């Protein structure tokens, strides 16, 4: 096949990978995948609908929750077509241009989600440490500016990363490790010099995770320092319970991102199935678990959902 040939090509076709070694069971494996996708799509869509329709939820905290659900929905939709295409129809071929489009949305939504988590940490910090100025600091115009900044940052960081793929030549067996296009996976197949691509990827990592993670950690250090000065254990519990859903979202997002990065850097000898499972868990688990935790731990969201169901 032309796809598997070693001839040099500037416009290659790649082969996506399902679950290596379990190709004969792809139809059965698609059942849990469909369940996860259904939970992610329905859960995040319900949260978006509830926040839009319930006037009582038109507050900064829920605006950030709205953005988190929107980015989770974007991540889910971005990988859904290729993943289910492989599991159902063995549709593994994808062109470089289709790959670039998918990476634009996948990495773009990933960068935006990281920004949303930082903004939510700042929201919790202001609400707990400076509640009297909460409404004056987090005004609607400032929240809109923060949203535009997240989108702008994602686009500015992702465009050079993808434009640097255009000059590359590919002369290896163009089989990717996942059911979707992932930038480190794609550039490893190039036979051109990829130092510029690797440096750009590292810069993007520093300007997103490298900045966002310390900001989130600092916010929670300041929150904990402020809460420890409160005398009442009941107030401690009340304050920390409001942060549980955000801490969970941060943990799911960054732990899986770090795990996938470590597998790429140091786990080259690991079985291919490990790479594939880690990649699918990285994209699927946060969008599945975030709406569940938000609806369980956020009282106002839970009440709004119940009232919506009972009025039908």
N, C-alpha and C positions, 0 to 999 in steps of 0.2 A: 504493500500500500504506500501511496505517496506520503501519507501522514507519518509513517514510520521510517521513511528513508532518511539517510544521513546527508542528502544534498542540501546545500545552503539555500535558504529562502528568507526573503525579507517580509513576505506576507504569508506566514505559515498557517496551517490548521492544527489546532491542538486536540488532544484526546483527554477528556475529563475522566475521572476515576470514581467509581461508586464505592463499594466496600470490597477491597481486594481479597480474593480467595473465596468470596461468598457470592459470586456473580449468579450462580444458579438459584440462589434464594432471594434475589433482589425484589421480586414481587412481594414476598412475605415481609421482607425488611421494610418495604414501603408503607406497611400498615402502621407501625409506630411513628414513622416519619409523618404520615398524613395526620395522625392524631396530634402530634406536636405542632405541626403547621396550623391545624384547625384551632388549637388552644391559643397559639400566639396571635393568629389573625383575629379570632373572635374576642379574646380577652382585651387586647389593645384597642380594638375598634369600639368595644363597649365603653372602655374608659374614656376614649376620645368623645364619644357621643354623650356620655353622662356629663362630662365637664363642659361641653358646648351648651347643652340644653338646661343644665341646672344653674340658675343665677347665683345660688349660695356658694358655688364652687369657683366663682370668678374672682379668685384671689391669687397672689403671687405663687404660693406654694403649689397650687393646682395647675397654674400655667406651666410651671416647670415639669410637673408630672405629665401634663399634656404633651410637652415636647419629648419627654422620655418615651412615652407610648408611641408617638409619631416616628421617632427614629427606630424604635424596635420594630414597628410595622414595616418601615422602609428596608431594614436589614432582612426581615423575613421574606418579603416579596422579591428582593434582589437575588436570593439564592434558590427560591422555590422552583422556578421553571427548569433550571438545569439539573437540580437534584432529583426531582420527580421524573424528569425526562429520561435520566439514566436508569432509575429504578424501574420505571414502567416500560420504556420503549428502547432501552439501550442506546439512546441518542447521545453519543459521547462526543461527537465532533463539534468544535466551536472555532470560528475564525478569530484572527488577532483583533479585528475591529470589534467584534461582539465581546471578546474578552476584555478589551479596554473599556467598553461601555459598562460591563458588569463590574469591573474594578472601580470605575468612577463612583458608582452608587454604593458598592460594598464598603470601600475605604472611606468614602465621603460620609456615609451615615455613621461609620465607626468613629471618625473624628468628631462629628457633631454630638454623638452620644457622650463622648468623653467631656466635651464642653458643657453639655447639659448637667452632667454629674457634678462638675465644678460649680456651676451656677446654683444648683440645688444645695450644695454644701454651704455656699455663701448665704443662701436664703435661710438655712437652719441656724447659721451663726448669728445673723442679724436678729432673727426671731427670738433666740434664746439669750444672747448676750447684750442686745440693745433693743429690747422690744418697744420702747417708747418712740424710737425713730424708725420703726419698721416701715410704716406706710409712707414716710417721707423719703426714705432711701430707696425702697423698691416700688417706685411709681410705675404706672403702665408704660410710659414713654421709655423709662430706663430698661424695663423688661423687654420691650420691643428692640431696643438698641443691643441688648445682650444677645437676643436671638439672631439679629442680623450679623453680629460679630461672629457667632458660632458658624453660621452658613458661609460667611466670607472667608473665615480661617480655613474651613474644610476645602473650599474651592481653590484657594490660593495654594494650599499645600498639595492637593491631589493633582492639579493640572501639570506641574513640572514632572511629577513622578510618572505620569502616563505619557507625556510628550517625549520623554527620554526613551520610551520603548520603540518609537517609530524608527530610529536609525539602526536598531539592532538587527543582526542576522541570526537565524536559528538553523543549526545544522545537526542537531541531535534528534534522538527519538522524542518527539514532542508530546510525551504522555505526562500530564499534570498529576499531582498527588491527591487532588480533591475533586469534589463534584461541582466546584465553582472556581473561577479564576482568582488567584491570590498572588499579589505582586512578587513576594520573595520566591514563590514557586515558579512563576513565569520566567523571571530573569535568570534562574539557574539553568534554563534550557538554552540560553543564548550562547553562541560561539564568538560573539563580539566582546570587546572590553566592557565590562559592566561596573567599573569602579564608580562612574558618575551616578549610575542608578543606585548602587549601594549607599553612596554618600548621601544622595537625596533622600533615600529611605530612612537613613539614620537621623538626618536633620528633621524629617517629619516626625519621627518617633520622639525625638528630644522636645520638639515644639508642641507635642500633644501630651503623651504619657509623661514625658520628663518634666513638664511644667504642671500639668493637671494633678498628678498624683501628690506631689508635695503640697499643693494648694489645698487639696481635700484633707490631707493629714493635718496640716496646720489648722484648718477650720475646726477639726474635731479635737485637737489639742486645746484650742482656746475654749471650745464648748465644754470639754471635761473640766478644765480649770475653773470656768465660771460656775458650773453645776456643783462642783465639790465645795463651793463656798455657801451653797444653800443648805440650811440646817435640816430641813424635813426630808426623810427618805421617800415619802410619798411624792414629793415634788421631783426628786431624782428620777423616780420611776416614770412619772408623767413626761418629763423632758426626754429621757432616753427612748421611751416608747414612740415618740414622734419621729425619731431618727432611724428606727429599725428598718423601715422599707428602703431608705436611702443607703444605709450601710450595706444591706443585702444586695442592692443594685450595683454598688461599687465593687463589692466582693465578687459577684458573678462576672462582672465585666472585666475587671483587671486581672483576676486570678487566671481566668481562661485565656486572656490575651497573653499574659506572661508565660503560661504553660505552653501555648502553641509556639511562641517565639523561642523558648528553650528547646523544644523538640526540634525546631528547624536548625538552631545553632549547634546543639550538642547531641541530638538524638538521631543522627544520620544512619546509625546502625540499627535503629529500632525498626520493627516490622512495619511495612507500608500500611497495614490495617490500623496501627496506632496513630499514624499521621492523619488518616482519613477520619477515624472516630473523633480525635481531638479537634479537628477542623470543624466537623459538624456540630459537636458539643459547643464549641466556641460561638457559633452563629445562632444555634437554636435555643440553648438553655436560658440565656438572659431574657429573650422575648417571651419565653414560656412562663418563667418564674416571676418576672417583674409584675405583671398584672395580677397574678395570684396573691403575691405578698401585699401589693398595694390595696387590693380589695379586702384582704383579711385584716391588715394592720392599720389601715386608714379609716377611721370610724365614719367620717363624712362621705367618703367614696362608697363604703359599704351601705350606708343608709340611703344614699342616692340611687344605688343599684336596686335595692329592695323596693323603694318607692316606685321606681320605673317599672319593675316587674309586676308589682301589685296593682298598678293602674291599668295594666293591659287587660 
